[in-house]
Amino acid sequence: MSKTKVLIVEDYRPLAETLEYQLQRAGYEVSRAADGREAIKQAKLQLPDVIFLDVDLPILSGVDVCKQLRADPTTKDTLILMLSALGEESDQVVGFAVGADDYVVKPVESYKVLLQRLKALLRRREPAFEESDQVEHHGVMIDRRRFVASIDGTQLKLTKSEFQLLETLIRQPGRAFGRIELVDAALGEDTMVLERTIDVHVRALRKKMGDAADFIETVRGIGYRFRE
């Protein structure tokens, strides 16, 4: 698998070198440019995945660089993380308005946090995993589109929460899910309930599954899983 390519556009050499070191250490392929004109040239030549773009650059400002990159079909979708000593709200608004994906105020206080922000940006570009509407395992079938669950052809009468709980488990057989994960999946992330609430749903689901109830296994100290 090829490394993620990062272009650092920064005219202050100590910062550019530190960023390069931290990124290379984290496994990224790094290149550098020290002014706005060179930044555009390198971006079009290398097509990096992410650009760390300083705002206050020689020849061409970071804002103008960002505008030009967004206007060019070859670089319009490149992730851009702006770096700037200008931390006022109005400065950040301008940065986002011209197309920045993130805005970090200098000096960089934590490179660990900066790397996490980079990872968060990259996750936005990961292709969404397209799950099929229907999944079946051990004779238990879930059809999301029709909102139908059945066992060996016999349809189950499930509540919405029970259906979502069963779907979450059956899509990843063998994986142990924590109770909080299952609460989020079955009831929604904004639901304010106790972790043990999920046990009530599991008991109700097992009862409706009859002889197939044993396919939902308890993982002591963690939560539940669907038998692999």
LOTORGU-271365 format. One record per residue (C-alpha): residue number from 1; x, y, z. Coordinates in steps of 0.05 Angstrom, whole numbers, plus 5000, padded with zeros to 4 digits. Example, Ala and Ser with C-alpha at 12.3 -4.5 7.8 and 13.67 -1.06 7.14 Angstrom:
2
pt n->1 | X->5246 | Y->4910 | Z->5156
pt n->2 | X->5273 | Y->4979 | Z->5143
END
This chain:
228
pt n->1 | X->5000 | Y->5000 | Z->5000
pt n->2 | X->5028 | Y->5068 | Z->4981
pt n->3 | X->5041 | Y->5119 | Z->5034
pt n->4 | X->4996 | Y->5180 | Z->5044
pt n->5 | X->5031 | Y->5239 | Z->5011
pt n->6 | X->5035 | Y->5305 | Z->5048
pt n->7 | X->5060 | Y->5371 | Z->5020
pt n->8 | X->5085 | Y->5421 | Z->5072
pt n->9 | X->5081 | Y->5493 | Z->5048
pt n->10 | X->5118 | Y->5534 | Z->5101
pt n->11 | X->5172 | Y->5587 | Z->5094
pt n->12 | X->5195 | Y->5584 | Z->5166
pt n->13 | X->5247 | Y->5530 | Z->5160
pt n->14 | X->5250 | Y->5505 | Z->5233
pt n->15 | X->5175 | Y->5493 | Z->5233
pt n->16 | X->5177 | Y->5460 | Z->5164
pt n->17 | X->5233 | Y->5414 | Z->5186
pt n->18 | X->5197 | Y->5395 | Z->5250
pt n->19 | X->5133 | Y->5381 | Z->5213
pt n->20 | X->5171 | Y->5339 | Z->5162
pt n->21 | X->5204 | Y->5299 | Z->5218
pt n->22 | X->5139 | Y->5287 | Z->5255
pt n->23 | X->5101 | Y->5266 | Z->5192
pt n->24 | X->5156 | Y->5220 | Z->5167
pt n->25 | X->5161 | Y->5189 | Z->5235
pt n->26 | X->5086 | Y->5175 | Z->5231
pt n->27 | X->5095 | Y->5140 | Z->5164
pt n->28 | X->5076 | Y->5194 | Z->5114
pt n->29 | X->5112 | Y->5211 | Z->5050
pt n->30 | X->5131 | Y->5284 | Z->5056
pt n->31 | X->5153 | Y->5339 | Z->5008
pt n->32 | X->5162 | Y->5414 | Z->5020
pt n->33 | X->5153 | Y->5481 | Z->4987
pt n->34 | X->5173 | Y->5549 | Z->5015
pt n->35 | X->5130 | Y->5598 | Z->4976
pt n->36 | X->5062 | Y->5602 | Z->4944
pt n->37 | X->5084 | Y->5595 | Z->4872
pt n->38 | X->5125 | Y->5533 | Z->4887
pt n->39 | X->5067 | Y->5505 | Z->4927
pt n->40 | X->5020 | Y->5506 | Z->4867
pt n->41 | X->5074 | Y->5476 | Z->4823
pt n->42 | X->5088 | Y->5419 | Z->4872
pt n->43 | X->5015 | Y->5406 | Z->4885
pt n->44 | X->5000 | Y->5397 | Z->4810
pt n->45 | X->5063 | Y->5356 | Z->4799
pt n->46 | X->5057 | Y->5309 | Z->4859
pt n->47 | X->4982 | Y->5309 | Z->4872
pt n->48 | X->4990 | Y->5302 | Z->4948
pt n->49 | X->4934 | Y->5274 | Z->4991
pt n->50 | X->4941 | Y->5331 | Z->5041
pt n->51 | X->4973 | Y->5399 | Z->5041
pt n->52 | X->4996 | Y->5435 | Z->5104
pt n->53 | X->4989 | Y->5506 | Z->5080
pt n->54 | X->5017 | Y->5567 | Z->5115
pt n->55 | X->4976 | Y->5630 | Z->5105
pt n->56 | X->5033 | Y->5681 | Z->5107
pt n->57 | X->5076 | Y->5659 | Z->5048
pt n->58 | X->5124 | Y->5696 | Z->5001
pt n->59 | X->5104 | Y->5711 | Z->4929
pt n->60 | X->5033 | Y->5684 | Z->4937
pt n->61 | X->4993 | Y->5681 | Z->5002
pt n->62 | X->4965 | Y->5616 | Z->5028
pt n->63 | X->4894 | Y->5643 | Z->5017
pt n->64 | X->4910 | Y->5655 | Z->4943
pt n->65 | X->4943 | Y->5587 | Z->4938
pt n->66 | X->4881 | Y->5554 | Z->4967
pt n->67 | X->4836 | Y->5591 | Z->4918
pt n->68 | X->4877 | Y->5569 | Z->4858
pt n->69 | X->4882 | Y->5497 | Z->4881
pt n->70 | X->4807 | Y->5494 | Z->4891
pt n->71 | X->4795 | Y->5524 | Z->4822
pt n->72 | X->4839 | Y->5472 | Z->4788
pt n->73 | X->4804 | Y->5405 | Z->4771
pt n->74 | X->4868 | Y->5365 | Z->4787
pt n->75 | X->4874 | Y->5393 | Z->4858
pt n->76 | X->4804 | Y->5415 | Z->4876
pt n->77 | X->4792 | Y->5356 | Z->4922
pt n->78 | X->4861 | Y->5356 | Z->4956
pt n->79 | X->4855 | Y->5362 | Z->5032
pt n->80 | X->4882 | Y->5428 | Z->5057
pt n->81 | X->4901 | Y->5442 | Z->5129
pt n->82 | X->4917 | Y->5515 | Z->5138
pt n->83 | X->4970 | Y->5538 | Z->5188
pt n->84 | X->4969 | Y->5609 | Z->5211
pt n->85 | X->4991 | Y->5655 | Z->5268
pt n->86 | X->4926 | Y->5692 | Z->5256
pt n->87 | X->4878 | Y->5661 | Z->5305
pt n->88 | X->4819 | Y->5709 | Z->5303
pt n->89 | X->4751 | Y->5681 | Z->5285
pt n->90 | X->4749 | Y->5725 | Z->5223
pt n->91 | X->4816 | Y->5697 | Z->5199
pt n->92 | X->4791 | Y->5626 | Z->5206
pt n->93 | X->4726 | Y->5643 | Z->5171
pt n->94 | X->4766 | Y->5668 | Z->5111
pt n->95 | X->4807 | Y->5605 | Z->5111
pt n->96 | X->4747 | Y->5560 | Z->5110
pt n->97 | X->4711 | Y->5605 | Z->5060
pt n->98 | X->4767 | Y->5596 | Z->5008
pt n->99 | X->4765 | Y->5521 | Z->5016
pt n->100 | X->4809 | Y->5499 | Z->5074
pt n->101 | X->4787 | Y->5433 | Z->5106
pt n->102 | X->4818 | Y->5451 | Z->5174
pt n->103 | X->4852 | Y->5510 | Z->5206
pt n->104 | X->4907 | Y->5505 | Z->5258
pt n->105 | X->4933 | Y->5566 | Z->5296
pt n->106 | X->5009 | Y->5571 | Z->5305
pt n->107 | X->5050 | Y->5559 | Z->5345
pt n->108 | X->5033 | Y->5485 | Z->5342
pt n->109 | X->5026 | Y->5465 | Z->5415
pt n->110 | X->5019 | Y->5390 | Z->5405
pt n->111 | X->5043 | Y->5351 | Z->5346
pt n->112 | X->5005 | Y->5290 | Z->5372
pt n->113 | X->4940 | Y->5329 | Z->5367
pt n->114 | X->4959 | Y->5356 | Z->5299
pt n->115 | X->4971 | Y->5285 | Z->5273
pt n->116 | X->4903 | Y->5264 | Z->5301
pt n->117 | X->4871 | Y->5322 | Z->5263
pt n->118 | X->4906 | Y->5298 | Z->5201
pt n->119 | X->4879 | Y->5228 | Z->5211
pt n->120 | X->4809 | Y->5256 | Z->5221
pt n->121 | X->4815 | Y->5293 | Z->5155
pt n->122 | X->4838 | Y->5231 | Z->5118
pt n->123 | X->4779 | Y->5191 | Z->5147
pt n->124 | X->4732 | Y->5239 | Z->5113
pt n->125 | X->4760 | Y->5217 | Z->5046
pt n->126 | X->4756 | Y->5142 | Z->5059
pt n->127 | X->4703 | Y->5110 | Z->5015
pt n->128 | X->4641 | Y->5093 | Z->5054
pt n->129 | X->4633 | Y->5019 | Z->5065
pt n->130 | X->4571 | Y->4999 | Z->5027
pt n->131 | X->4535 | Y->4945 | Z->5065
pt n->132 | X->4485 | Y->4902 | Z->5028
pt n->133 | X->4413 | Y->4909 | Z->5047
pt n->134 | X->4409 | Y->4835 | Z->5064
pt n->135 | X->4455 | Y->4792 | Z->5107
pt n->136 | X->4447 | Y->4720 | Z->5130
pt n->137 | X->4487 | Y->4678 | Z->5179
pt n->138 | X->4469 | Y->4610 | Z->5211
pt n->139 | X->4400 | Y->4615 | Z->5180
pt n->140 | X->4386 | Y->4682 | Z->5212
pt n->141 | X->4370 | Y->4734 | Z->5159
pt n->142 | X->4364 | Y->4809 | Z->5162
pt n->143 | X->4335 | Y->4851 | Z->5105
pt n->144 | X->4345 | Y->4924 | Z->5121
pt n->145 | X->4305 | Y->4951 | Z->5062
pt n->146 | X->4242 | Y->4911 | Z->5079
pt n->147 | X->4255 | Y->4915 | Z->5154
pt n->148 | X->4248 | Y->4839 | Z->5159
pt n->149 | X->4285 | Y->4790 | Z->5203
pt n->150 | X->4274 | Y->4716 | Z->5198
pt n->151 | X->4303 | Y->4649 | Z->5221
pt n->152 | X->4301 | Y->4592 | Z->5170
pt n->153 | X->4246 | Y->4630 | Z->5133
pt n->154 | X->4203 | Y->4644 | Z->5194
pt n->155 | X->4194 | Y->4718 | Z->5204
pt n->156 | X->4208 | Y->4749 | Z->5272
pt n->157 | X->4166 | Y->4805 | Z->5302
pt n->158 | X->4219 | Y->4853 | Z->5326
pt n->159 | X->4218 | Y->4923 | Z->5352
pt n->160 | X->4261 | Y->4974 | Z->5316
pt n->161 | X->4314 | Y->4971 | Z->5372
pt n->162 | X->4315 | Y->4895 | Z->5371
pt n->163 | X->4322 | Y->4895 | Z->5295
pt n->164 | X->4380 | Y->4944 | Z->5296
pt n->165 | X->4413 | Y->4906 | Z->5353
pt n->166 | X->4409 | Y->4840 | Z->5314
pt n->167 | X->4433 | Y->4873 | Z->5250
pt n->168 | X->4494 | Y->4903 | Z->5285
pt n->169 | X->4514 | Y->4836 | Z->5314
pt n->170 | X->4501 | Y->4793 | Z->5253
pt n->171 | X->4540 | Y->4838 | Z->5205
pt n->172 | X->4605 | Y->4823 | Z->5243
pt n->173 | X->4602 | Y->4751 | Z->5268
pt n->174 | X->4653 | Y->4736 | Z->5322
pt n->175 | X->4666 | Y->4808 | Z->5340
pt n->176 | X->4653 | Y->4826 | Z->5412
pt n->177 | X->4613 | Y->4890 | Z->5419
pt n->178 | X->4614 | Y->4931 | Z->5483
pt n->179 | X->4548 | Y->4950 | Z->5514
pt n->180 | X->4558 | Y->5024 | Z->5498
pt n->181 | X->4570 | Y->5007 | Z->5424
pt n->182 | X->4506 | Y->4967 | Z->5423
pt n->183 | X->4466 | Y->5021 | Z->5457
pt n->184 | X->4490 | Y->5070 | Z->5404
pt n->185 | X->4473 | Y->5021 | Z->5348
pt n->186 | X->4405 | Y->5000 | Z->5374
pt n->187 | X->4379 | Y->5062 | Z->5409
pt n->188 | X->4419 | Y->5119 | Z->5379
pt n->189 | X->4480 | Y->5157 | Z->5402
pt n->190 | X->4440 | Y->5212 | Z->5435
pt n->191 | X->4399 | Y->5164 | Z->5478
pt n->192 | X->4413 | Y->5174 | Z->5552
pt n->193 | X->4408 | Y->5105 | Z->5582
pt n->194 | X->4448 | Y->5059 | Z->5626
pt n->195 | X->4494 | Y->5008 | Z->5595
pt n->196 | X->4454 | Y->4951 | Z->5626
pt n->197 | X->4393 | Y->4974 | Z->5586
pt n->198 | X->4421 | Y->4935 | Z->5528
pt n->199 | X->4416 | Y->4871 | Z->5569
pt n->200 | X->4341 | Y->4880 | Z->5571
pt n->201 | X->4339 | Y->4885 | Z->5495
pt n->202 | X->4384 | Y->4824 | Z->5487
pt n->203 | X->4339 | Y->4783 | Z->5533
pt n->204 | X->4277 | Y->4803 | Z->5494
pt n->205 | X->4312 | Y->4789 | Z->5427
pt n->206 | X->4336 | Y->4720 | Z->5450
pt n->207 | X->4266 | Y->4702 | Z->5473
pt n->208 | X->4238 | Y->4718 | Z->5404
pt n->209 | X->4294 | Y->4679 | Z->5370
pt n->210 | X->4275 | Y->4614 | Z->5405
pt n->211 | X->4324 | Y->4557 | Z->5391
pt n->212 | X->4370 | Y->4606 | Z->5354
pt n->213 | X->4379 | Y->4648 | Z->5416
pt n->214 | X->4446 | Y->4616 | Z->5431
pt n->215 | X->4475 | Y->4649 | Z->5369
pt n->216 | X->4478 | Y->4713 | Z->5410
pt n->217 | X->4535 | Y->4698 | Z->5458
pt n->218 | X->4551 | Y->4736 | Z->5522
pt n->219 | X->4623 | Y->4760 | Z->5526
pt n->220 | X->4638 | Y->4766 | Z->5601
pt n->221 | X->4659 | Y->4835 | Z->5622
pt n->222 | X->4649 | Y->4864 | Z->5552
pt n->223 | X->4581 | Y->4854 | Z->5520
pt n->224 | X->4556 | Y->4808 | Z->5465
pt n->225 | X->4574 | Y->4777 | Z->5398
pt n->226 | X->4540 | Y->4736 | Z->5344
pt n->227 | X->4569 | Y->4666 | Z->5338
pt n->228 | X->4622 | Y->4662 | Z->5284
END
